[in-house]
Amino acid sequence: MHILVTNDDGIDSPGIYALVQALRAIGTVSVVAPDRQQSAVGHALTVSSPLRATKVRRDGAFFGYAINGTPADCVKIALCSLLEHKPDLLVSGINHGSNTSVNILYSGTVSAATEGMMMGLPSIAISLDSLDYSTDCSVAAAYAAKLAAQYFRLQIPPDTILNVNVPALPLECIKGFRVTRQGTSRWEDAYERRLDPMGREYFWLSGKYCSYDTDIDTDEGAMKAGYVAVTPIQYHLTNTALLQNLHIHD
């Protein structure tokens, strides 16, 4: 199996390194990832500046390509230009920080997987519930490899990706996989007013995350209860239930 790996934390992140090591046990891995932090860029594409692919070495050997663009850019350029053959599977991650509930919409990690799906490639997004880059990623990587190894027997529809959120817990504390739905937790946004050294005002996004989901059938609730939450998601946005009842007059 040939697996394309990308992320939104950048090619130098601990998460992508752990993921690649685990996936190499089940297949051939190609890495095409942003050259820097690209969190919360969603499905943005670079359209007004050139993209460059730089070869990156880790552990004394070729590791992958670093792209000066977004996660979605990385998937597009990998499939259209950099790889000689189309991979069998795309795995995006391991993201540092969960991507549950509304965060799915903002996530570059999830958007990379969505771009893969849109280009006809089975795709998985993997996130770890910790923003601390020193957190051990090996458990999340092991579960990513377990899921990737059995992906094709799960008969996932071609318009669907698997969004996976792993608790930041030791292996012996993980309760296993649980299939979940997207939760409803969201952010209460705020912007702090600050002054730069020249006395000019600027704003810094802050706010707090409000977790409303305790039901273990939701992504947030299952993850907080110690499960690896696996949520099948798709991006058909039409409100089909409303189509027959929406009557607009000239």
C-alpha positions as CSV (number, residue, x, y, z in Angstrom):
1,M,0.0,0.0,0.0
2,H,1.2,3.5,-0.9
3,I,0.3,6.2,1.6
4,L,0.5,9.9,1.1
5,V,1.0,11.8,4.4
6,T,0.5,15.5,5.0
7,N,-0.5,17.8,7.9
8,D,-1.1,21.4,8.8
9,D,1.5,21.7,11.6
10,G,4.4,21.7,9.2
11,I,6.8,19.0,8.0
12,D,9.0,19.5,11.1
13,S,6.3,18.7,13.6
14,P,6.7,15.7,15.9
15,G,3.2,14.5,14.9
16,I,4.0,13.9,11.3
17,Y,7.3,12.2,12.1
18,A,5.5,9.7,14.5
19,L,2.8,9.1,11.9
20,V,5.3,8.3,9.1
21,Q,7.2,5.9,11.3
22,A,4.1,4.0,12.2
23,L,2.7,3.9,8.6
24,R,6.0,2.6,7.2
25,A,5.3,-0.7,9.0
26,I,2.3,-1.2,6.7
27,G,3.3,0.4,3.4
28,T,5.3,2.8,1.4
29,V,5.0,6.4,2.6
30,S,5.3,9.7,0.6
31,V,5.4,12.9,2.6
32,V,4.2,16.3,1.1
33,A,3.5,18.8,3.9
34,P,3.6,22.6,4.5
35,D,7.0,24.1,5.3
36,R,5.6,25.9,8.3
37,Q,2.6,26.1,10.7
38,Q,-0.7,26.2,8.8
39,S,-3.2,25.5,11.6
40,A,-6.8,26.8,11.1
41,V,-6.4,27.8,7.5
42,G,-9.3,25.5,6.5
43,H,-9.4,24.6,2.8
44,A,-7.5,27.7,1.6
45,L,-5.6,27.4,-1.7
46,T,-2.6,29.5,-2.9
47,V,-3.6,31.3,-6.1
48,S,-1.6,34.5,-6.2
49,S,2.0,33.4,-5.5
50,P,4.2,30.6,-6.7
51,L,4.5,27.3,-4.9
52,R,7.9,25.7,-4.3
53,A,8.7,22.1,-3.3
54,T,11.8,21.7,-1.2
55,K,13.3,18.3,-0.4
56,V,13.6,17.7,3.3
57,R,15.9,15.2,5.0
58,R,15.4,13.7,8.5
59,D,17.6,11.0,10.1
60,G,20.1,11.4,7.3
61,A,17.7,10.4,4.6
62,F,15.1,11.9,2.3
63,F,11.9,12.4,4.3
64,G,9.6,14.3,2.0
65,Y,8.7,17.6,0.2
66,A,8.1,20.8,2.1
67,I,5.6,23.2,0.3
68,N,5.3,26.9,1.0
69,G,1.5,26.6,0.9
70,T,-1.5,25.3,2.6
71,P,-2.4,21.7,3.5
72,A,-4.8,21.6,0.5
73,D,-2.1,22.9,-1.7
74,C,0.1,20.1,-0.6
75,V,-2.4,17.4,-1.6
76,K,-3.0,19.0,-5.0
77,I,0.6,19.4,-5.9
78,A,1.5,15.9,-4.6
79,L,-1.2,14.3,-6.8
80,C,-0.8,16.5,-9.8
81,S,3.0,17.0,-10.0
82,L,5.2,15.4,-7.4
83,L,4.2,11.7,-7.2
84,E,4.7,9.4,-10.1
85,H,1.8,7.2,-9.2
86,K,-1.5,7.9,-7.4
87,P,-1.3,6.7,-3.7
88,D,-3.8,4.2,-2.3
89,L,-4.6,6.3,0.8
90,L,-4.0,9.7,2.3
91,V,-3.5,10.2,6.0
92,S,-3.4,13.8,7.3
93,G,-1.8,14.5,10.7
94,I,-1.0,13.8,13.4
95,N,-2.5,17.2,14.4
96,H,-1.5,18.7,17.7
97,G,-4.9,19.6,19.1
98,S,-8.2,17.9,18.6
99,N,-10.4,18.5,15.6
100,T,-13.9,17.8,16.9
101,S,-17.2,19.6,16.6
102,V,-17.0,23.1,14.9
103,N,-13.2,22.8,14.7
104,I,-13.6,20.4,11.8
105,L,-14.6,23.4,9.6
106,Y,-11.5,25.4,10.5
107,S,-9.0,22.6,10.4
108,G,-6.2,22.4,7.8
109,T,-5.7,18.8,8.8
110,V,-9.3,17.8,8.0
111,S,-9.3,20.0,4.9
112,A,-6.2,18.2,3.5
113,A,-8.1,14.9,3.9
114,T,-11.2,16.5,2.3
115,E,-9.1,17.6,-0.7
116,G,-7.8,14.1,-1.0
117,M,-11.3,12.8,-1.1
118,M,-12.4,15.4,-3.7
119,M,-9.5,14.2,-5.9
120,G,-10.6,10.6,-5.6
121,L,-8.3,9.4,-2.9
122,P,-9.5,7.6,0.3
123,S,-8.6,9.8,3.2
124,I,-8.2,9.9,7.0
125,A,-7.5,12.9,9.3
126,I,-5.8,12.1,12.6
127,S,-5.7,14.5,15.6
128,L,-4.3,14.2,19.1
129,D,-6.0,16.0,22.0
130,S,-3.0,18.0,23.1
131,L,-1.5,21.3,21.9
132,D,1.8,20.5,23.7
133,Y,4.4,19.5,21.1
134,S,6.3,17.4,23.7
135,T,3.3,15.1,24.1
136,D,4.0,11.5,23.1
137,C,2.4,10.9,19.6
138,S,3.2,7.2,19.5
139,V,-0.3,6.1,20.7
140,A,-2.1,8.2,18.1
141,A,0.3,7.0,15.4
142,A,-0.3,3.3,16.4
143,Y,-4.1,3.8,16.1
144,A,-3.6,5.6,12.8
145,A,-1.7,2.6,11.5
146,K,-4.4,0.2,12.8
147,L,-7.1,2.1,11.0
148,A,-5.1,2.5,7.8
149,A,-4.4,-1.2,7.7
150,Q,-8.1,-2.1,7.8
151,Y,-9.5,0.9,5.8
152,F,-10.3,-0.9,2.6
153,R,-12.4,-3.6,4.3
154,L,-14.6,-0.9,6.0
155,Q,-16.2,0.0,2.6
156,I,-16.1,3.8,3.2
157,P,-18.1,5.6,0.5
158,P,-15.9,7.7,-1.9
159,D,-17.6,11.0,-0.7
160,T,-16.6,10.4,2.9
161,I,-13.5,10.8,5.0
162,L,-12.7,9.5,8.5
163,N,-12.0,12.2,11.1
164,V,-10.1,10.6,14.0
165,N,-9.5,12.2,17.4
166,V,-7.2,10.4,19.9
167,P,-7.1,11.2,23.7
168,A,-3.7,12.2,25.0
169,L,-3.6,9.2,27.3
170,P,-1.2,6.2,27.7
171,L,-1.9,3.2,25.6
172,E,-3.3,1.2,28.5
173,C,-5.9,3.9,29.2
174,I,-7.3,4.0,25.7
175,K,-10.7,2.2,25.5
176,G,-10.5,1.5,21.8
177,F,-12.2,2.8,18.7
178,R,-15.7,4.3,18.8
179,V,-17.7,5.5,15.8
180,T,-19.2,8.8,16.5
181,R,-21.1,11.8,15.1
182,Q,-19.9,15.4,14.9
183,G,-20.5,17.2,18.2
184,T,-21.9,20.7,18.8
185,S,-19.2,22.3,20.9
186,R,-18.0,25.7,19.7
187,W,-15.8,28.7,20.4
188,E,-16.9,31.9,22.2
189,D,-14.7,34.3,20.2
190,A,-13.0,37.4,21.6
191,Y,-10.2,39.7,20.4
192,E,-7.7,41.2,22.8
193,R,-6.7,44.8,22.1
194,R,-3.0,45.2,22.4
195,L,-0.3,47.8,21.5
196,D,2.9,47.1,19.6
197,P,6.2,48.7,20.6
198,M,5.4,51.7,18.4
199,G,2.1,52.3,20.2
200,R,-0.1,51.1,17.4
201,E,-3.2,49.1,18.2
202,Y,-3.6,45.5,17.0
203,F,-5.9,42.6,17.9
204,W,-5.1,39.0,19.0
205,L,-7.7,36.2,18.7
206,S,-8.5,34.7,22.0
207,G,-11.8,33.4,23.4
208,K,-12.6,30.1,24.9
209,Y,-13.7,26.7,23.7
210,C,-17.1,25.7,25.1
211,S,-17.5,21.9,25.3
212,Y,-21.2,21.0,25.3
213,D,-20.8,17.3,24.3
214,T,-20.7,14.6,27.0
215,D,-22.6,12.0,25.0
216,I,-20.0,9.3,24.1
217,D,-21.8,9.0,20.7
218,T,-20.3,12.4,19.8
219,D,-16.7,13.0,18.8
220,E,-15.9,15.3,21.7
221,G,-17.7,13.1,24.3
222,A,-16.1,9.9,23.2
223,M,-12.6,11.3,23.1
224,K,-13.0,12.8,26.6
225,A,-14.2,9.5,27.8
226,G,-11.0,7.8,26.6
227,Y,-12.1,6.5,23.2
228,V,-10.5,7.0,19.8
229,A,-13.4,8.8,18.1
230,V,-13.8,8.0,14.5
231,T,-16.3,10.2,12.7
232,P,-17.3,9.7,9.0
233,I,-17.8,13.1,7.5
234,Q,-18.8,14.4,4.1
235,Y,-19.2,17.8,2.5
236,H,-22.5,17.8,0.7
237,L,-23.9,21.1,2.0
238,T,-27.3,21.4,0.5
239,N,-30.2,21.3,2.9
240,T,-32.2,18.7,1.0
241,A,-35.0,18.7,3.6
242,L,-35.7,22.3,2.8
243,L,-35.6,22.1,-1.0
244,Q,-39.2,21.1,-1.3
245,N,-40.5,23.7,1.2
246,L,-38.5,26.8,0.2
247,H,-40.7,29.0,-2.0
248,I,-39.3,32.3,-3.0
249,H,-41.4,34.8,-4.9
250,D,-40.2,37.5,-7.3
